[in-house]
Amino acid sequence: MLFKEQCNIIFCCFFLLLPVFNGNGQDTLNLKFNNYKTLKLANRCYDDANYYPAIDLYKKLYAVDPENISVIIKLAECYVQIRDYLPAMKMYKETLDKDAQYYPLARYYYALMLKMNGKYEEALQAFSDFSKEYTGVDFYLYKNKAKDEIVNCQFAISALKMKNDSIYIENIEEINNDNSDFAPVIYGDNVLIFSSLPADHAINRDNDTLTFIRLYKSEINKQGAFNRPELLEGPFNTSEMHTANGCFFPDKKRFCFTRCRQSWDRRIICTVFISEYIDNILKEPEKLCEEINLPGYTATHPNIGVTEDKREILYFVSDRPGGIGGLDIWCSEISADNTCTPPVNLGNKINTQGDEATPFFDSKTQTLYFSSDGWNNIGGLDIFKSEMRKSKWSMAQNMGIPINSSVDDFYYILSGEPSKGFLVSNRSGGNSAIGETCCDDIYWFGTKPRMVHNALLDTETILAERDTVKITLDSMRDSLNKDILLMKKIENIKIEEVSEIENIEENVSYIINNIFFDFDKATLTAESLKELDNLVSVLGKKSEALVEISAHTDSKGSDSYNINLSQRRAESVVRCLISKGIKKERLIAKGYGETRPVAPNTHPDSRDNPGGRAMNRRVEFKLVGKVIMN
């Protein structure tokens, strides 16, 4: 299933935007249509892509005649179109149970719905069965489709086993409404700009007017939460076209976005516009150069990246001639006067016979993040990355679980901190008007520290799981990235003091809690001494262990200053341990400064993050070898 068949160029919204028939609580048919007229009206809704009223009508017919397989199939197909995959799966299964020969392709789509619902083992078997049994005239086409999906299911099963549990993904409930919210972009210190359908429109069956996607903004308050979204000020939103997919140039003085409208042949054509600040006034948007906006073809999802030699490159998505598949990612160099070089297709290490979309170029790492349904995937659209190496792209790499899910995942952007940012998904658990997965929400993601045995571990530390340890974590919003995780309870383990820790592993860093220094000094506070008594008890049980005591700072101050300060603090802890009876031959003091953060020092919008800085100002211990004492 091509991406453009299930979503559209501005993503998963167009099917919500077409005029619908009034279908309020007075009963859609009001019992004045007979079944034939009802079916005719339902089919007309379906043909016009008015899937929601079509579902209402087909359900009415199903209630009257539950054995009508053609109605069941139409219901299933409508649910697929609105991405409500659970009832679609049930309808295809019912088709197979009642008459598997009536619609032989039902077996293929049932397998696909199993996959979209994350039932990969069952989907794998269903695709295999379909390949063996299907004998239609399009046998070779669907055999190849099933073969690709078998590979995808195997890939998804492997991805589940390799799931990265150190990554959290959380719905931003304050800004997501019941419809689709997408295309996040960070502006300034505390503003998130995004695209959305108005909350009081879209899937309102009493509303027969056309609704347009608009740009919104939400400011982040002092508590790190998002305020109620408001329409973006400026000459952007119109009452005639969909407005979406904003991005800023690095200097924040130019803003690109897309406007989209339906063409005479019912295609959605998007055009990239640009608006500039001149004399502190945001000027009326103008179409970007014709090299980008090729007449008769769509150009959407603009994103600006900067090369190592400081050239500004516009990445965008288009169905123009010369591509590899349906929607491809292209690039063009943009000059200060907004002139463009002829667009270049990014090639077959990124683009496929399927669809690629939502590019985001991280200029710091020279890495392109994008979404695709053409590479091996876990769901529908998956997020991938490719690095620019010596002017060549590396092979696209799937970002795995939990970044990707069994459904659509796209609009991946970074916030300025490593592995922190936003993405868009219609995964289960979001705000959805109808069904579990109909609508897209904006999520934030990041890496989380682990707290085990009264010690907060580096996010790269992986401890072996033990059946007797059950850890419950409560998440507390301390900042935009929600980096603070507090331990609530540990069952079946006594942790009256740190000395009860067993099986401490070598070359694993453990943060020593409650170690404090006076501001800008290496002097331990009185509160720290009791915690060091616990560490002395632990080290007493590891009498031959060579121990590194390392100190870390936040990012305030120069690199050299922080290295020096952290070294002095590590040496201060070592001196304290020696005074408490630990042999000096067993201890190594090491200051790492700000080079090994476990949390972001700033928010994604560049505001200071006191919680993150506090986590980075820490002292760790690590067993690095053995010392033979005389």
GIUR-V189717 format. One record per residue. N is the residue number from 1. RES is the residue in one letter. PSI is psi in whole degrees, -180 to 180 (999 if undefined). OMEGA is omega as a letter, one per 40 degrees, with the letter a starting at -180 (none if undefined). Layout:
# GIUR-V189717
N|RES|PSI|OMEGA, N|RES|PSI|OMEGA
This chain:
# GIUR-V189717
1|M|116|a, 2|L|147|a, 3|F|-42|a, 4|K|-14|i, 5|E|-25|a, 6|Q|-20|i, 7|C|-135|i, 8|N|-176|a, 9|I|-32|i, 10|I|10|i, 11|F|101|i, 12|C|26|a, 13|C|-27|a, 14|F|-36|a, 15|F|-16|i, 16|L|-11|a, 17|L|-16|a, 18|L|148|i, 19|P|141|a, 20|V|160|i, 21|F|144|i, 22|N|127|a, 23|G|61|a, 24|N|-171|a, 25|G|-2|i, 26|Q|14|i, 27|D|115|a, 28|T|-45|a, 29|L|-22|a, 30|N|25|i, 31|L|17|a, 32|K|0|i, 33|F|143|i, 34|N|174|a, 35|N|-36|a, 36|Y|-46|i, 37|K|-36|i, 38|T|-45|i, 39|L|-41|i, 40|K|-43|i, 41|L|-41|i, 42|A|-45|a, 43|N|-35|i, 44|R|-42|i, 45|C|-44|a, 46|Y|-46|a, 47|D|-30|i, 48|D|8|a, 49|A|23|i, 50|N|76|a, 51|Y|-32|a, 52|Y|-51|i, 53|P|-30|i, 54|A|-42|i, 55|I|-44|i, 56|D|-43|a, 57|L|-44|i, 58|Y|-35|i, 59|K|-35|i, 60|K|-43|i, 61|L|-39|a, 62|Y|-39|i, 63|A|-34|i, 64|V|-39|a, 65|D|82|a, 66|P|-6|i, 67|E|0|a, 68|N|99|a, 69|I|-35|i, 70|S|-36|i, 71|V|-41|i, 72|I|-43|i, 73|I|-42|i, 74|K|-40|i, 75|L|-46|i, 76|A|-44|a, 77|E|-36|i, 78|C|-44|i, 79|Y|-37|i, 80|V|-44|a, 81|Q|-33|i, 82|I|7|i, 83|R|35|i, 84|D|85|a, 85|Y|-25|a, 86|L|-53|i, 87|P|-30|i, 88|A|-44|i, 89|M|-43|a, 90|K|-38|a, 91|M|-41|i, 92|Y|-38|i, 93|K|-39|i, 94|E|-37|i, 95|T|-47|a, 96|L|-38|a, 97|D|-34|a, 98|K|-39|i, 99|D|91|a, 100|A|-20|a, 101|Q|-15|a, 102|Y|-43|i, 103|Y|86|a, 104|P|-30|i, 105|L|-9|i, 106|A|-32|i, 107|R|-39|i, 108|Y|-47|a, 109|Y|-29|i, 110|Y|-44|i, 111|A|-41|a, 112|L|-39|i, 113|M|-35|i, 114|L|-44|i, 115|K|-45|a, 116|M|-19|i, 117|N|9|i, 118|G|13|i, 119|K|71|a, 120|Y|-40|i, 121|E|-45|i, 122|E|-39|i, 123|A|-40|i, 124|L|-46|i, 125|Q|-39|a, 126|A|-40|i, 127|F|-40|i, 128|S|-44|i, 129|D|-42|i, 130|F|-45|a, 131|S|-35|a, 132|K|-29|a, 133|E|-24|a, 134|Y|132|a, 135|T|24|a, 136|G|170|a, 137|V|-25|i, 138|D|33|a, 139|F|-49|a, 140|Y|-38|i, 141|L|-50|a, 142|Y|-25|i, 143|K|-42|i, 144|N|-39|i, 145|K|-47|a, 146|A|-38|i, 147|K|-44|i, 148|D|-40|a, 149|E|-31|i, 150|I|-43|i, 151|V|-41|i, 152|N|-42|i, 153|C|-42|i, 154|Q|-41|i, 155|F|-43|a, 156|A|-39|i, 157|I|-42|i, 158|S|-40|a, 159|A|-37|i, 160|L|-39|i, 161|K|-25|a, 162|M|17|a, 163|K|134|a, 164|N|99|a, 165|D|-8|i, 166|S|-3|i, 167|I|129|i, 168|Y|147|i, 169|I|126|a, 170|E|136|i, 171|N|134|i, 172|I|85|a, 173|E|-28|a, 174|E|-27|a, 175|I|-16|a, 176|N|125|i, 177|N|-169|a, 178|D|-12|i, 179|N|-156|a, 180|S|132|i, 181|D|134|a, 182|F|-180|i, 183|A|57|i, 184|P|145|i, 185|V|137|a, 186|I|136|i, 187|Y|128|i, 188|G|-150|a, 189|D|-29|a, 190|N|33|a, 191|V|133|i, 192|L|123|i, 193|I|139|a, 194|F|173|a, 195|S|146|a, 196|S|155|i, 197|L|140|i, 198|P|139|a, 199|A|-25|a, 200|D|14|i, 201|H|-146|i, 202|A|-95|a, 203|I|51|i, 204|N|103|a, 205|R|-12|i, 206|D|-5|a, 207|N|120|a, 208|D|22|i, 209|T|156|i, 210|L|133|a, 211|T|143|a, 212|F|144|i, 213|I|143|a, 214|R|164|i, 215|L|134|i, 216|Y|166|i, 217|K|153|i, 218|S|125|i, 219|E|146|i, 220|I|123|a, 221|N|-178|a, 222|K|-23|i, 223|Q|1|i, 224|G|8|i, 225|A|159|i, 226|F|135|i, 227|N|169|i, 228|R|131|a, 229|P|148|i, 230|E|156|i, 231|L|139|i, 232|L|128|i, 233|E|151|i, 234|G|177|a, 235|P|57|a, 236|F|-65|a, 237|N|140|i, 238|T|167|i, 239|S|13|a, 240|E|-17|a, 241|M|160|i, 242|H|135|a, 243|T|127|a, 244|A|178|i, 245|N|59|i, 246|G|155|i, 247|C|149|a, 248|F|148|i, 249|F|159|a, 250|P|-33|a, 251|D|-2|i, 252|K|13|a, 253|K|-8|i, 254|R|139|a, 255|F|121|i, 256|C|148|i, 257|F|176|a, 258|T|147|i, 259|R|136|a, 260|C|144|i, 261|R|163|i, 262|Q|132|i, 263|S|175|a, 264|W|-29|a, 265|D|23|i, 266|R|15|i, 267|R|151|i, 268|I|120|i, 269|I|122|i, 270|C|147|a, 271|T|138|i, 272|V|127|i, 273|F|161|i, 274|I|138|i, 275|S|138|a, 276|E|148|i, 277|Y|118|i, 278|I|122|a, 279|D|41|i, 280|N|19|i, 281|I|132|i, 282|L|115|a, 283|K|161|i, 284|E|133|a, 285|P|148|i, 286|E|153|i, 287|K|137|i, 288|L|170|a, 289|C|153|a, 290|E|-22|i, 291|E|-34|i, 292|I|-51|a, 293|N|75|i, 294|L|123|a, 295|P|136|i, 296|G|-4|a, 297|Y|159|a, 298|T|147|i, 299|A|122|a, 300|T|177|i, 301|H|53|i, 302|P|145|i, 303|N|138|a, 304|I|128|i, 305|G|157|i, 306|V|127|i, 307|T|171|i, 308|E|-28|i, 309|D|22|i, 310|K|22|i, 311|R|141|i, 312|E|123|a, 313|I|129|i, 314|L|121|i, 315|Y|136|i, 316|F|169|a, 317|V|136|a, 318|S|155|i, 319|D|21|a, 320|R|161|i, 321|P|154|i, 322|G|1|i, 323|G|-179|a, 324|I|-37|a, 325|G|-141|a, 326|G|-76|i, 327|L|128|i, 328|D|161|i, 329|I|131|i, 330|W|167|i, 331|C|153|i, 332|S|138|i, 333|E|133|a, 334|I|129|i, 335|S|176|a, 336|A|-28|i, 337|D|16|i, 338|N|17|i, 339|T|155|a, 340|C|145|i, 341|T|159|i, 342|P|131|a, 343|P|146|i, 344|V|131|i, 345|N|138|a, 346|L|-8|i, 347|G|178|a, 348|N|3|i, 349|K|-8|i, 350|I|-52|a, 351|N|148|a, 352|T|-177|i, 353|Q|-17|i, 354|G|-143|a, 355|D|138|i, 356|E|146|a, 357|A|177|i, 358|T|60|i, 359|P|145|i, 360|F|121|a, 361|F|120|i, 362|D|106|a, 363|S|-27|a, 364|K|-41|a, 365|T|0|a, 366|Q|47|a, 367|T|133|i, 368|L|127|i, 369|Y|139|a, 370|F|173|i, 371|S|151|a, 372|S|150|i, 373|D|10|a, 374|G|-22|i, 375|W|171|i, 376|N|127|a, 377|N|163|a, 378|I|-29|i, 379|G|-121|i, 380|G|-93|i, 381|L|131|i, 382|D|157|i, 383|I|133|a, 384|F|167|i, 385|K|154|i, 386|S|133|a, 387|E|143|i, 388|M|115|a, 389|R|113|i, 390|K|50|i, 391|S|17|i, 392|K|147|i, 393|W|141|i, 394|S|163|i, 395|M|138|a, 396|A|136|a, 397|Q|126|i, 398|N|135|a, 399|M|-7|i, 400|G|-175|i, 401|I|136|e, 402|P|3|i, 403|I|-43|i, 404|N|153|a, 405|S|-171|a, 406|S|-5|a, 407|V|-140|a, 408|D|133|i, 409|D|127|a, 410|F|-173|a, 411|Y|45|i, 412|Y|123|i, 413|I|150|i, 414|L|154|a, 415|S|1|a, 416|G|-23|i, 417|E|147|i, 418|P|131|i, 419|S|30|i, 420|K|138|i, 421|G|-150|a, 422|F|153|i, 423|L|169|a, 424|V|140|a, 425|S|153|i, 426|N|27|i, 427|R|159|i, 428|S|147|i, 429|G|-5|i, 430|G|-176|i, 431|N|116|a, 432|S|129|a, 433|A|-42|a, 434|I|123|i, 435|G|173|a, 436|E|-31|a, 437|T|24|a, 438|C|-34|a, 439|C|153|a, 440|D|141|i, 441|D|157|i, 442|I|132|i, 443|Y|153|i, 444|W|154|a, 445|F|161|i, 446|G|-179|i, 447|T|146|a, 448|K|143|i, 449|P|161|i, 450|R|139|i, 451|M|114|a, 452|V|136|i, 453|H|43|i, 454|N|18|i, 455|A|130|i, 456|L|122|a, 457|L|150|i, 458|D|143|a, 459|T|-18|i, 460|E|-7|a, 461|T|132|i, 462|I|118|i, 463|L|146|i, 464|A|137|i, 465|E|142|i, 466|R|138|a, 467|D|-27|a, 468|T|-4|a, 469|V|122|i, 470|K|122|a, 471|I|129|i, 472|T|125|a, 473|L|138|i, 474|D|135|i, 475|S|134|i, 476|M|127|a, 477|R|108|i, 478|D|-22|a, 479|S|178|a, 480|L|-35|a, 481|N|-4|i, 482|K|56|a, 483|D|-13|a, 484|I|119|i, 485|L|124|a, 486|L|136|i, 487|M|129|i, 488|K|-46|a, 489|K|142|i, 490|I|123|a, 491|E|148|i, 492|N|13|i, 493|I|128|i, 494|K|125|i, 495|I|47|i, 496|E|-28|i, 497|E|162|a, 498|V|-24|a, 499|S|-11|i, 500|E|-8|i, 501|I|133|i, 502|E|162|i, 503|N|41|i, 504|I|129|a, 505|E|150|i, 506|E|151|i, 507|N|29|i, 508|V|128|a, 509|S|129|i, 510|Y|128|i, 511|I|133|i, 512|I|116|a, 513|N|156|i, 514|N|37|i, 515|I|117|a, 516|F|149|i, 517|F|152|i, 518|D|153|a, 519|F|129|i, 520|D|22|a, 521|K|170|i, 522|A|16|a, 523|T|123|i, 524|L|140|i, 525|T|163|a, 526|A|-32|a, 527|E|-25|a, 528|S|-24|a, 529|L|-37|a, 530|K|-40|i, 531|E|-36|i, 532|L|-27|i, 533|D|-40|i, 534|N|-40|i, 535|L|-38|i, 536|V|-40|i, 537|S|-41|i, 538|V|-48|a, 539|L|-25|i, 540|G|-29|i, 541|K|-11|i, 542|K|61|a, 543|S|-19|a, 544|E|4|a, 545|A|136|i, 546|L|127|a, 547|V|130|i, 548|E|126|i, 549|I|116|a, 550|S|144|i, 551|A|148|a, 552|H|152|i, 553|T|173|i, 554|D|-168|a, 555|S|1|i, 556|K|138|a, 557|G|168|a, 558|S|163|i, 559|D|-47|a, 560|S|-39|i, 561|Y|-43|a, 562|N|-36|i, 563|I|-45|a, 564|N|-44|a, 565|L|-44|a, 566|S|-35|i, 567|Q|-43|i, 568|R|-36|i, 569|R|-40|i, 570|A|-42|i, 571|E|-33|i, 572|S|-42|i, 573|V|-41|i, 574|V|-44|i, 575|R|-40|i, 576|C|-43|i, 577|L|-39|i, 578|I|-41|i, 579|S|-20|i, 580|K|8|i, 581|G|-1|i, 582|I|130|a, 583|K|136|a, 584|K|-25|i, 585|E|-18|a, 586|R|-7|a, 587|L|136|i, 588|I|127|i, 589|A|130|a, 590|K|126|i, 591|G|126|a, 592|Y|-2|a, 593|G|-134|a, 594|E|12|a, 595|T|-13|a, 596|R|66|a, 597|P|149|i, 598|V|-1|i, 599|A|158|i, 600|P|139|i, 601|N|-19|i, 602|T|160|i, 603|H|165|i, 604|P|-25|i, 605|D|13|i, 606|S|0|i, 607|R|155|i, 608|D|143|a, 609|N|88|a, 610|P|-38|i, 611|G|-44|i, 612|G|-42|i, 613|R|-40|i, 614|A|-39|i, 615|M|-33|a, 616|N|-24|i, 617|R|92|a, 618|R|166|i, 619|V|136|a, 620|E|159|i, 621|F|151|a, 622|K|133|i, 623|L|118|a, 624|V|0|i, 625|G|-161|a, 626|K|150|i, 627|V|128|i, 628|I|113|a, 629|M|142|i, 630|N|999|none
